[in-house]
Amino acid sequence: MIPARAFQRYDETDDARFYDQPRLVNHIDDRAIEATTALFSEYLPVNGVILDLMSSWVSHLPADVSYQRVSGLGMNETELRANPRLTDYFVQNLNQQPLLPYETGSFDGGMVTVSVQYLTNPVAVYRDLGRVLKPGAPFLTVFSNRMFPTKAVAIWQALDDVGHQQLVRSYYEQAGAFDAITLLDRSPRGWGDPLFAVVGYRRSDEALPPA
């Protein structure tokens, strides 16, 4: 079990103040974005109901794939409103409220993209992800080495790329809702931001461990 102090941050002021200013920029470079899109094309079901957790103004979903619904949950309404792939969205601070505003078994798949390093109670979030995903649904956690250092948790900043993969895998494992957890290195060859992912599938049995 990771001690709670590992999830402290340099800046513990209200996250709403930090994210109040829209940031309509990409947080990874073009080649890493291409690798992210390829991952989503590979793992997320066509015509599925998709959860874009910790969403922003762009989801990096493949342009040639249709989805029944893409629901975004993020911190800045201007960014969410500008995202053309979202069919609906919620503004919510997961560090204050880790329970998701969705019905049980709502989603066929989902992802969180280059934002997991900001979660201060990640296991609670991943446990509730298990509730809102359908049995067998994939959930991807995609990350690079980019971050806002004042808001990234201490343990993230203390680890290297391999450590980040192990840490994220521990979130899936501690949540108790996922199996077939896989670590991926999809970093572009040559130049470009590194890109990693952890993929887990919602357990097929309906029972989940108590919160």
Biotite code that builds the C-alpha atoms (Angstrom):
import biotite.structure as struc

atoms = struc.array([
    struc.Atom([0.000, 0.000, 0.000], chain_id="A", res_id=1, res_name="MET", atom_name="CA", element="C"),
    struc.Atom([1.373, 3.391, -1.011], chain_id="A", res_id=2, res_name="ILE", atom_name="CA", element="C"),
    struc.Atom([1.403, 5.969, 1.825], chain_id="A", res_id=3, res_name="PRO", atom_name="CA", element="C"),
    struc.Atom([-0.986, 8.894, 1.476], chain_id="A", res_id=4, res_name="ALA", atom_name="CA", element="C"),
    struc.Atom([1.855, 11.424, 1.575], chain_id="A", res_id=5, res_name="ARG", atom_name="CA", element="C"),
    struc.Atom([3.056, 10.030, -1.756], chain_id="A", res_id=6, res_name="ALA", atom_name="CA", element="C"),
    struc.Atom([0.070, 11.773, -3.336], chain_id="A", res_id=7, res_name="PHE", atom_name="CA", element="C"),
    struc.Atom([0.853, 15.203, -1.963], chain_id="A", res_id=8, res_name="GLN", atom_name="CA", element="C"),
    struc.Atom([1.672, 18.032, -4.371], chain_id="A", res_id=9, res_name="ARG", atom_name="CA", element="C"),
    struc.Atom([3.741, 21.189, -4.319], chain_id="A", res_id=10, res_name="TYR", atom_name="CA", element="C"),
    struc.Atom([0.594, 23.213, -4.946], chain_id="A", res_id=11, res_name="ASP", atom_name="CA", element="C"),
    struc.Atom([-2.269, 22.112, -2.720], chain_id="A", res_id=12, res_name="GLU", atom_name="CA", element="C"),
    struc.Atom([-4.464, 25.111, -3.470], chain_id="A", res_id=13, res_name="THR", atom_name="CA", element="C"),
    struc.Atom([-7.897, 24.527, -4.985], chain_id="A", res_id=14, res_name="ASP", atom_name="CA", element="C"),
    struc.Atom([-7.496, 22.731, -8.321], chain_id="A", res_id=15, res_name="ASP", atom_name="CA", element="C"),
    struc.Atom([-10.403, 24.721, -9.731], chain_id="A", res_id=16, res_name="ALA", atom_name="CA", element="C"),
    struc.Atom([-8.236, 27.845, -9.622], chain_id="A", res_id=17, res_name="ARG", atom_name="CA", element="C"),
    struc.Atom([-5.399, 26.160, -11.512], chain_id="A", res_id=18, res_name="PHE", atom_name="CA", element="C"),
    struc.Atom([-7.695, 24.791, -14.217], chain_id="A", res_id=19, res_name="TYR", atom_name="CA", element="C"),
    struc.Atom([-9.889, 27.875, -14.474], chain_id="A", res_id=20, res_name="ASP", atom_name="CA", element="C"),
    struc.Atom([-7.830, 29.149, -17.420], chain_id="A", res_id=21, res_name="GLN", atom_name="CA", element="C"),
    struc.Atom([-8.496, 27.119, -20.593], chain_id="A", res_id=22, res_name="PRO", atom_name="CA", element="C"),
    struc.Atom([-5.417, 25.483, -22.094], chain_id="A", res_id=23, res_name="ARG", atom_name="CA", element="C"),
    struc.Atom([-6.240, 24.805, -25.734], chain_id="A", res_id=24, res_name="LEU", atom_name="CA", element="C"),
    struc.Atom([-2.863, 23.233, -26.460], chain_id="A", res_id=25, res_name="VAL", atom_name="CA", element="C"),
    struc.Atom([-1.553, 19.708, -26.959], chain_id="A", res_id=26, res_name="ASN", atom_name="CA", element="C"),
    struc.Atom([0.418, 18.264, -24.058], chain_id="A", res_id=27, res_name="HIS", atom_name="CA", element="C"),
    struc.Atom([2.343, 15.726, -26.158], chain_id="A", res_id=28, res_name="ILE", atom_name="CA", element="C"),
    struc.Atom([3.890, 16.123, -29.595], chain_id="A", res_id=29, res_name="ASP", atom_name="CA", element="C"),
    struc.Atom([2.418, 15.050, -32.934], chain_id="A", res_id=30, res_name="ASP", atom_name="CA", element="C"),
    struc.Atom([4.102, 11.652, -33.086], chain_id="A", res_id=31, res_name="ARG", atom_name="CA", element="C"),
    struc.Atom([2.979, 10.750, -29.568], chain_id="A", res_id=32, res_name="ALA", atom_name="CA", element="C"),
    struc.Atom([-0.529, 11.886, -30.490], chain_id="A", res_id=33, res_name="ILE", atom_name="CA", element="C"),
    struc.Atom([-0.453, 9.565, -33.509], chain_id="A", res_id=34, res_name="GLU", atom_name="CA", element="C"),
    struc.Atom([0.578, 6.694, -31.241], chain_id="A", res_id=35, res_name="ALA", atom_name="CA", element="C"),
    struc.Atom([-2.233, 7.558, -28.832], chain_id="A", res_id=36, res_name="THR", atom_name="CA", element="C"),
    struc.Atom([-4.797, 7.568, -31.626], chain_id="A", res_id=37, res_name="THR", atom_name="CA", element="C"),
    struc.Atom([-3.498, 4.211, -32.834], chain_id="A", res_id=38, res_name="ALA", atom_name="CA", element="C"),
    struc.Atom([-3.960, 2.790, -29.343], chain_id="A", res_id=39, res_name="LEU", atom_name="CA", element="C"),
    struc.Atom([-7.552, 3.977, -29.198], chain_id="A", res_id=40, res_name="PHE", atom_name="CA", element="C"),
    struc.Atom([-8.226, 2.528, -32.637], chain_id="A", res_id=41, res_name="SER", atom_name="CA", element="C"),
    struc.Atom([-6.818, -0.792, -31.459], chain_id="A", res_id=42, res_name="GLU", atom_name="CA", element="C"),
    struc.Atom([-8.571, -1.111, -28.105], chain_id="A", res_id=43, res_name="TYR", atom_name="CA", element="C"),
    struc.Atom([-11.773, 0.958, -28.052], chain_id="A", res_id=44, res_name="LEU", atom_name="CA", element="C"),
    struc.Atom([-14.829, -0.681, -29.663], chain_id="A", res_id=45, res_name="PRO", atom_name="CA", element="C"),
    struc.Atom([-16.287, 0.842, -32.819], chain_id="A", res_id=46, res_name="VAL", atom_name="CA", element="C"),
    struc.Atom([-19.773, 2.295, -32.215], chain_id="A", res_id=47, res_name="ASN", atom_name="CA", element="C"),
    struc.Atom([-19.200, 1.864, -28.496], chain_id="A", res_id=48, res_name="GLY", atom_name="CA", element="C"),
    struc.Atom([-20.147, 4.117, -25.600], chain_id="A", res_id=49, res_name="VAL", atom_name="CA", element="C"),
    struc.Atom([-16.822, 5.651, -24.537], chain_id="A", res_id=50, res_name="ILE", atom_name="CA", element="C"),
    struc.Atom([-15.719, 7.487, -21.381], chain_id="A", res_id=51, res_name="LEU", atom_name="CA", element="C"),
    struc.Atom([-13.043, 10.145, -21.868], chain_id="A", res_id=52, res_name="ASP", atom_name="CA", element="C"),
    struc.Atom([-11.921, 10.679, -18.286], chain_id="A", res_id=53, res_name="LEU", atom_name="CA", element="C"),
    struc.Atom([-10.046, 13.856, -17.323], chain_id="A", res_id=54, res_name="MET", atom_name="CA", element="C"),
    struc.Atom([-10.936, 15.119, -20.777], chain_id="A", res_id=55, res_name="SER", atom_name="CA", element="C"),
    struc.Atom([-9.982, 18.349, -22.491], chain_id="A", res_id=56, res_name="SER", atom_name="CA", element="C"),
    struc.Atom([-10.553, 20.088, -25.821], chain_id="A", res_id=57, res_name="TRP", atom_name="CA", element="C"),
    struc.Atom([-9.292, 17.134, -27.873], chain_id="A", res_id=58, res_name="VAL", atom_name="CA", element="C"),
    struc.Atom([-9.755, 13.392, -27.305], chain_id="A", res_id=59, res_name="SER", atom_name="CA", element="C"),
    struc.Atom([-7.246, 12.008, -29.872], chain_id="A", res_id=60, res_name="HIS", atom_name="CA", element="C"),
    struc.Atom([-9.830, 9.471, -31.044], chain_id="A", res_id=61, res_name="LEU", atom_name="CA", element="C"),
    struc.Atom([-9.427, 8.203, -34.633], chain_id="A", res_id=62, res_name="PRO", atom_name="CA", element="C"),
    struc.Atom([-11.231, 10.493, -37.060], chain_id="A", res_id=63, res_name="ALA", atom_name="CA", element="C"),
    struc.Atom([-12.465, 7.601, -39.204], chain_id="A", res_id=64, res_name="ASP", atom_name="CA", element="C"),
    struc.Atom([-14.172, 5.715, -36.352], chain_id="A", res_id=65, res_name="VAL", atom_name="CA", element="C"),
    struc.Atom([-17.695, 6.417, -35.128], chain_id="A", res_id=66, res_name="SER", atom_name="CA", element="C"),
    struc.Atom([-18.826, 5.991, -31.542], chain_id="A", res_id=67, res_name="TYR", atom_name="CA", element="C"),
    struc.Atom([-22.343, 5.851, -30.198], chain_id="A", res_id=68, res_name="GLN", atom_name="CA", element="C"),
    struc.Atom([-21.445, 8.232, -27.366], chain_id="A", res_id=69, res_name="ARG", atom_name="CA", element="C"),
    struc.Atom([-18.303, 9.877, -26.052], chain_id="A", res_id=70, res_name="VAL", atom_name="CA", element="C"),
    struc.Atom([-18.790, 11.370, -22.614], chain_id="A", res_id=71, res_name="SER", atom_name="CA", element="C"),
    struc.Atom([-16.074, 13.659, -21.266], chain_id="A", res_id=72, res_name="GLY", atom_name="CA", element="C"),
    struc.Atom([-15.354, 14.441, -17.647], chain_id="A", res_id=73, res_name="LEU", atom_name="CA", element="C"),
    struc.Atom([-12.878, 17.222, -16.982], chain_id="A", res_id=74, res_name="GLY", atom_name="CA", element="C"),
    struc.Atom([-12.043, 20.359, -15.057], chain_id="A", res_id=75, res_name="MET", atom_name="CA", element="C"),
    struc.Atom([-12.572, 23.165, -17.565], chain_id="A", res_id=76, res_name="ASN", atom_name="CA", element="C"),
    struc.Atom([-15.928, 23.693, -19.257], chain_id="A", res_id=77, res_name="GLU", atom_name="CA", element="C"),
    struc.Atom([-14.491, 25.843, -22.051], chain_id="A", res_id=78, res_name="THR", atom_name="CA", element="C"),
    struc.Atom([-12.133, 23.020, -23.041], chain_id="A", res_id=79, res_name="GLU", atom_name="CA", element="C"),
    struc.Atom([-14.865, 20.393, -22.854], chain_id="A", res_id=80, res_name="LEU", atom_name="CA", element="C"),
    struc.Atom([-17.295, 22.509, -24.859], chain_id="A", res_id=81, res_name="ARG", atom_name="CA", element="C"),
    struc.Atom([-14.640, 22.952, -27.568], chain_id="A", res_id=82, res_name="ALA", atom_name="CA", element="C"),
    struc.Atom([-14.090, 19.183, -27.959], chain_id="A", res_id=83, res_name="ASN", atom_name="CA", element="C"),
    struc.Atom([-15.872, 18.092, -31.177], chain_id="A", res_id=84, res_name="PRO", atom_name="CA", element="C"),
    struc.Atom([-15.820, 14.384, -30.268], chain_id="A", res_id=85, res_name="ARG", atom_name="CA", element="C"),
    struc.Atom([-17.796, 14.718, -27.044], chain_id="A", res_id=86, res_name="LEU", atom_name="CA", element="C"),
    struc.Atom([-21.522, 14.062, -27.126], chain_id="A", res_id=87, res_name="THR", atom_name="CA", element="C"),
    struc.Atom([-21.870, 15.194, -23.492], chain_id="A", res_id=88, res_name="ASP", atom_name="CA", element="C"),
    struc.Atom([-19.645, 16.247, -20.641], chain_id="A", res_id=89, res_name="TYR", atom_name="CA", element="C"),
    struc.Atom([-19.424, 16.827, -16.897], chain_id="A", res_id=90, res_name="PHE", atom_name="CA", element="C"),
    struc.Atom([-17.216, 19.266, -15.008], chain_id="A", res_id=91, res_name="VAL", atom_name="CA", element="C"),
    struc.Atom([-15.902, 17.525, -11.894], chain_id="A", res_id=92, res_name="GLN", atom_name="CA", element="C"),
    struc.Atom([-12.797, 17.560, -9.723], chain_id="A", res_id=93, res_name="ASN", atom_name="CA", element="C"),
    struc.Atom([-11.940, 13.899, -9.140], chain_id="A", res_id=94, res_name="LEU", atom_name="CA", element="C"),
    struc.Atom([-9.578, 14.851, -6.332], chain_id="A", res_id=95, res_name="ASN", atom_name="CA", element="C"),
    struc.Atom([-12.558, 16.161, -4.385], chain_id="A", res_id=96, res_name="GLN", atom_name="CA", element="C"),
    struc.Atom([-15.171, 13.687, -5.643], chain_id="A", res_id=97, res_name="GLN", atom_name="CA", element="C"),
    struc.Atom([-13.786, 10.415, -7.016], chain_id="A", res_id=98, res_name="PRO", atom_name="CA", element="C"),
    struc.Atom([-17.229, 8.895, -7.646], chain_id="A", res_id=99, res_name="LEU", atom_name="CA", element="C"),
    struc.Atom([-18.280, 9.246, -11.268], chain_id="A", res_id=100, res_name="LEU", atom_name="CA", element="C"),
    struc.Atom([-21.645, 10.771, -12.264], chain_id="A", res_id=101, res_name="PRO", atom_name="CA", element="C"),
    struc.Atom([-22.699, 7.790, -14.379], chain_id="A", res_id=102, res_name="TYR", atom_name="CA", element="C"),
    struc.Atom([-24.963, 4.796, -13.966], chain_id="A", res_id=103, res_name="GLU", atom_name="CA", element="C"),
    struc.Atom([-23.516, 1.351, -13.348], chain_id="A", res_id=104, res_name="THR", atom_name="CA", element="C"),
    struc.Atom([-22.442, -0.458, -16.516], chain_id="A", res_id=105, res_name="GLY", atom_name="CA", element="C"),
    struc.Atom([-22.703, 2.602, -18.766], chain_id="A", res_id=106, res_name="SER", atom_name="CA", element="C"),
    struc.Atom([-19.559, 2.277, -20.902], chain_id="A", res_id=107, res_name="PHE", atom_name="CA", element="C"),
    struc.Atom([-18.094, -0.124, -23.453], chain_id="A", res_id=108, res_name="ASP", atom_name="CA", element="C"),
    struc.Atom([-14.615, 1.306, -22.930], chain_id="A", res_id=109, res_name="GLY", atom_name="CA", element="C"),
    struc.Atom([-12.707, 4.391, -21.912], chain_id="A", res_id=110, res_name="GLY", atom_name="CA", element="C"),
    struc.Atom([-9.436, 6.158, -21.399], chain_id="A", res_id=111, res_name="MET", atom_name="CA", element="C"),
    struc.Atom([-7.549, 8.792, -19.445], chain_id="A", res_id=112, res_name="VAL", atom_name="CA", element="C"),
    struc.Atom([-4.885, 10.570, -21.493], chain_id="A", res_id=113, res_name="THR", atom_name="CA", element="C"),
    struc.Atom([-1.753, 12.218, -20.038], chain_id="A", res_id=114, res_name="VAL", atom_name="CA", element="C"),
    struc.Atom([-3.552, 13.193, -16.829], chain_id="A", res_id=115, res_name="SER", atom_name="CA", element="C"),
    struc.Atom([-3.276, 10.278, -14.393], chain_id="A", res_id=116, res_name="VAL", atom_name="CA", element="C"),
    struc.Atom([-0.310, 11.960, -12.678], chain_id="A", res_id=117, res_name="GLN", atom_name="CA", element="C"),
    struc.Atom([-2.672, 14.532, -11.139], chain_id="A", res_id=118, res_name="TYR", atom_name="CA", element="C"),
    struc.Atom([-4.939, 12.108, -9.248], chain_id="A", res_id=119, res_name="LEU", atom_name="CA", element="C"),
    struc.Atom([-4.513, 12.281, -5.478], chain_id="A", res_id=120, res_name="THR", atom_name="CA", element="C"),
    struc.Atom([-6.842, 9.350, -4.764], chain_id="A", res_id=121, res_name="ASN", atom_name="CA", element="C"),
    struc.Atom([-6.409, 7.215, -7.895], chain_id="A", res_id=122, res_name="PRO", atom_name="CA", element="C"),
    struc.Atom([-7.494, 3.871, -6.453], chain_id="A", res_id=123, res_name="VAL", atom_name="CA", element="C"),
    struc.Atom([-10.901, 5.284, -5.504], chain_id="A", res_id=124, res_name="ALA", atom_name="CA", element="C"),
    struc.Atom([-11.300, 6.608, -9.051], chain_id="A", res_id=125, res_name="VAL", atom_name="CA", element="C"),
    struc.Atom([-10.298, 3.303, -10.632], chain_id="A", res_id=126, res_name="TYR", atom_name="CA", element="C"),
    struc.Atom([-12.582, 1.378, -8.293], chain_id="A", res_id=127, res_name="ARG", atom_name="CA", element="C"),
    struc.Atom([-15.533, 3.469, -9.431], chain_id="A", res_id=128, res_name="ASP", atom_name="CA", element="C"),
    struc.Atom([-14.435, 3.049, -13.034], chain_id="A", res_id=129, res_name="LEU", atom_name="CA", element="C"),
    struc.Atom([-15.070, -0.625, -12.453], chain_id="A", res_id=130, res_name="GLY", atom_name="CA", element="C"),
    struc.Atom([-18.641, 0.241, -11.557], chain_id="A", res_id=131, res_name="ARG", atom_name="CA", element="C"),
    struc.Atom([-19.412, 2.349, -14.635], chain_id="A", res_id=132, res_name="VAL", atom_name="CA", element="C"),
    struc.Atom([-17.722, 0.040, -17.171], chain_id="A", res_id=133, res_name="LEU", atom_name="CA", element="C"),
    struc.Atom([-19.513, -2.951, -18.627], chain_id="A", res_id=134, res_name="LYS", atom_name="CA", element="C"),
    struc.Atom([-17.985, -6.363, -17.901], chain_id="A", res_id=135, res_name="PRO", atom_name="CA", element="C"),
    struc.Atom([-15.134, -6.982, -20.314], chain_id="A", res_id=136, res_name="GLY", atom_name="CA", element="C"),
    struc.Atom([-14.781, -3.296, -21.250], chain_id="A", res_id=137, res_name="ALA", atom_name="CA", element="C"),
    struc.Atom([-11.208, -2.030, -21.795], chain_id="A", res_id=138, res_name="PRO", atom_name="CA", element="C"),
    struc.Atom([-9.876, 1.027, -19.998], chain_id="A", res_id=139, res_name="PHE", atom_name="CA", element="C"),
    struc.Atom([-6.625, 2.655, -21.160], chain_id="A", res_id=140, res_name="LEU", atom_name="CA", element="C"),
    struc.Atom([-4.357, 4.888, -19.113], chain_id="A", res_id=141, res_name="THR", atom_name="CA", element="C"),
    struc.Atom([-2.017, 6.717, -21.494], chain_id="A", res_id=142, res_name="VAL", atom_name="CA", element="C"),
    struc.Atom([0.888, 8.828, -20.266], chain_id="A", res_id=143, res_name="PHE", atom_name="CA", element="C"),
    struc.Atom([4.198, 10.386, -21.235], chain_id="A", res_id=144, res_name="SER", atom_name="CA", element="C"),
    struc.Atom([6.826, 12.219, -19.217], chain_id="A", res_id=145, res_name="ASN", atom_name="CA", element="C"),
    struc.Atom([5.087, 15.588, -19.522], chain_id="A", res_id=146, res_name="ARG", atom_name="CA", element="C"),
    struc.Atom([3.345, 17.214, -16.549], chain_id="A", res_id=147, res_name="MET", atom_name="CA", element="C"),
    struc.Atom([2.543, 20.357, -14.636], chain_id="A", res_id=148, res_name="PHE", atom_name="CA", element="C"),
    struc.Atom([5.100, 19.811, -11.834], chain_id="A", res_id=149, res_name="PRO", atom_name="CA", element="C"),
    struc.Atom([3.240, 21.823, -9.226], chain_id="A", res_id=150, res_name="THR", atom_name="CA", element="C"),
    struc.Atom([0.121, 19.652, -9.595], chain_id="A", res_id=151, res_name="LYS", atom_name="CA", element="C"),
    struc.Atom([1.634, 16.207, -10.275], chain_id="A", res_id=152, res_name="ALA", atom_name="CA", element="C"),
    struc.Atom([1.718, 14.013, -7.180], chain_id="A", res_id=153, res_name="VAL", atom_name="CA", element="C"),
    struc.Atom([5.034, 13.463, -5.409], chain_id="A", res_id=154, res_name="ALA", atom_name="CA", element="C"),
    struc.Atom([5.349, 9.751, -6.186], chain_id="A", res_id=155, res_name="ILE", atom_name="CA", element="C"),
    struc.Atom([4.940, 10.388, -9.921], chain_id="A", res_id=156, res_name="TRP", atom_name="CA", element="C"),
    struc.Atom([7.761, 12.902, -9.880], chain_id="A", res_id=157, res_name="GLN", atom_name="CA", element="C"),
    struc.Atom([10.001, 10.498, -7.964], chain_id="A", res_id=158, res_name="ALA", atom_name="CA", element="C"),
    struc.Atom([9.679, 7.665, -10.520], chain_id="A", res_id=159, res_name="LEU", atom_name="CA", element="C"),
    struc.Atom([11.043, 7.027, -14.011], chain_id="A", res_id=160, res_name="ASP", atom_name="CA", element="C"),
    struc.Atom([9.065, 5.736, -17.007], chain_id="A", res_id=161, res_name="ASP", atom_name="CA", element="C"),
    struc.Atom([9.192, 2.114, -15.839], chain_id="A", res_id=162, res_name="VAL", atom_name="CA", element="C"),
    struc.Atom([8.154, 3.188, -12.368], chain_id="A", res_id=163, res_name="GLY", atom_name="CA", element="C"),
    struc.Atom([5.193, 5.082, -13.802], chain_id="A", res_id=164, res_name="HIS", atom_name="CA", element="C"),
    struc.Atom([3.994, 1.925, -15.548], chain_id="A", res_id=165, res_name="GLN", atom_name="CA", element="C"),
    struc.Atom([4.281, -0.101, -12.361], chain_id="A", res_id=166, res_name="GLN", atom_name="CA", element="C"),
    struc.Atom([2.509, 2.597, -10.370], chain_id="A", res_id=167, res_name="LEU", atom_name="CA", element="C"),
    struc.Atom([-0.421, 2.803, -12.759], chain_id="A", res_id=168, res_name="VAL", atom_name="CA", element="C"),
    struc.Atom([-0.707, -0.973, -12.860], chain_id="A", res_id=169, res_name="ARG", atom_name="CA", element="C"),
    struc.Atom([-0.995, -0.892, -9.063], chain_id="A", res_id=170, res_name="SER", atom_name="CA", element="C"),
    struc.Atom([-4.044, 1.381, -9.376], chain_id="A", res_id=171, res_name="TYR", atom_name="CA", element="C"),
    struc.Atom([-5.814, -1.223, -11.506], chain_id="A", res_id=172, res_name="TYR", atom_name="CA", element="C"),
    struc.Atom([-4.766, -4.023, -9.150], chain_id="A", res_id=173, res_name="GLU", atom_name="CA", element="C"),
    struc.Atom([-5.768, -2.241, -5.950], chain_id="A", res_id=174, res_name="GLN", atom_name="CA", element="C"),
    struc.Atom([-9.120, -1.259, -7.436], chain_id="A", res_id=175, res_name="ALA", atom_name="CA", element="C"),
    struc.Atom([-9.900, -4.965, -7.745], chain_id="A", res_id=176, res_name="GLY", atom_name="CA", element="C"),
    struc.Atom([-12.135, -4.373, -10.767], chain_id="A", res_id=177, res_name="ALA", atom_name="CA", element="C"),
    struc.Atom([-9.785, -5.300, -13.625], chain_id="A", res_id=178, res_name="PHE", atom_name="CA", element="C"),
    struc.Atom([-8.008, -8.276, -15.081], chain_id="A", res_id=179, res_name="ASP", atom_name="CA", element="C"),
    struc.Atom([-5.746, -8.932, -18.091], chain_id="A", res_id=180, res_name="ALA", atom_name="CA", element="C"),
    struc.Atom([-3.746, -5.824, -17.119], chain_id="A", res_id=181, res_name="ILE", atom_name="CA", element="C"),
    struc.Atom([-1.094, -5.093, -19.750], chain_id="A", res_id=182, res_name="THR", atom_name="CA", element="C"),
    struc.Atom([1.785, -2.593, -19.855], chain_id="A", res_id=183, res_name="LEU", atom_name="CA", element="C"),
    struc.Atom([2.607, -1.085, -23.241], chain_id="A", res_id=184, res_name="LEU", atom_name="CA", element="C"),
    struc.Atom([5.463, 1.035, -24.584], chain_id="A", res_id=185, res_name="ASP", atom_name="CA", element="C"),
    struc.Atom([4.252, 2.807, -27.715], chain_id="A", res_id=186, res_name="ARG", atom_name="CA", element="C"),
    struc.Atom([6.959, 5.456, -27.826], chain_id="A", res_id=187, res_name="SER", atom_name="CA", element="C"),
    struc.Atom([7.633, 6.629, -31.397], chain_id="A", res_id=188, res_name="PRO", atom_name="CA", element="C"),
    struc.Atom([10.912, 5.442, -32.852], chain_id="A", res_id=189, res_name="ARG", atom_name="CA", element="C"),
    struc.Atom([13.574, 8.064, -33.334], chain_id="A", res_id=190, res_name="GLY", atom_name="CA", element="C"),
    struc.Atom([12.412, 11.421, -32.067], chain_id="A", res_id=191, res_name="TRP", atom_name="CA", element="C"),
    struc.Atom([9.218, 12.263, -30.232], chain_id="A", res_id=192, res_name="GLY", atom_name="CA", element="C"),
    struc.Atom([7.742, 12.239, -26.753], chain_id="A", res_id=193, res_name="ASP", atom_name="CA", element="C"),
    struc.Atom([7.764, 8.842, -25.062], chain_id="A", res_id=194, res_name="PRO", atom_name="CA", element="C"),
    struc.Atom([4.349, 7.200, -24.809], chain_id="A", res_id=195, res_name="LEU", atom_name="CA", element="C"),
    struc.Atom([3.229, 4.455, -22.464], chain_id="A", res_id=196, res_name="PHE", atom_name="CA", element="C"),
    struc.Atom([-0.074, 2.868, -21.615], chain_id="A", res_id=197, res_name="ALA", atom_name="CA", element="C"),
    struc.Atom([-1.618, 0.480, -19.144], chain_id="A", res_id=198, res_name="VAL", atom_name="CA", element="C"),
    struc.Atom([-4.710, -1.383, -20.325], chain_id="A", res_id=199, res_name="VAL", atom_name="CA", element="C"),
    struc.Atom([-7.070, -3.309, -18.087], chain_id="A", res_id=200, res_name="GLY", atom_name="CA", element="C"),
    struc.Atom([-10.385, -5.001, -18.750], chain_id="A", res_id=201, res_name="TYR", atom_name="CA", element="C"),
    struc.Atom([-13.354, -4.775, -16.429], chain_id="A", res_id=202, res_name="ARG", atom_name="CA", element="C"),
    struc.Atom([-13.682, -8.117, -14.692], chain_id="A", res_id=203, res_name="ARG", atom_name="CA", element="C"),
    struc.Atom([-16.383, -10.274, -16.212], chain_id="A", res_id=204, res_name="SER", atom_name="CA", element="C"),
    struc.Atom([-17.884, -11.200, -12.841], chain_id="A", res_id=205, res_name="ASP", atom_name="CA", element="C"),
    struc.Atom([-20.328, -8.628, -11.556], chain_id="A", res_id=206, res_name="GLU", atom_name="CA", element="C"),
    struc.Atom([-19.091, -8.632, -7.958], chain_id="A", res_id=207, res_name="ALA", atom_name="CA", element="C"),
    struc.Atom([-16.553, -5.988, -6.983], chain_id="A", res_id=208, res_name="LEU", atom_name="CA", element="C"),
    struc.Atom([-14.617, -5.618, -3.728], chain_id="A", res_id=209, res_name="PRO", atom_name="CA", element="C"),
    struc.Atom([-16.204, -3.205, -1.238], chain_id="A", res_id=210, res_name="PRO", atom_name="CA", element="C"),
    struc.Atom([-14.974, 0.385, -1.369], chain_id="A", res_id=211, res_name="ALA", atom_name="CA", element="C"),
])
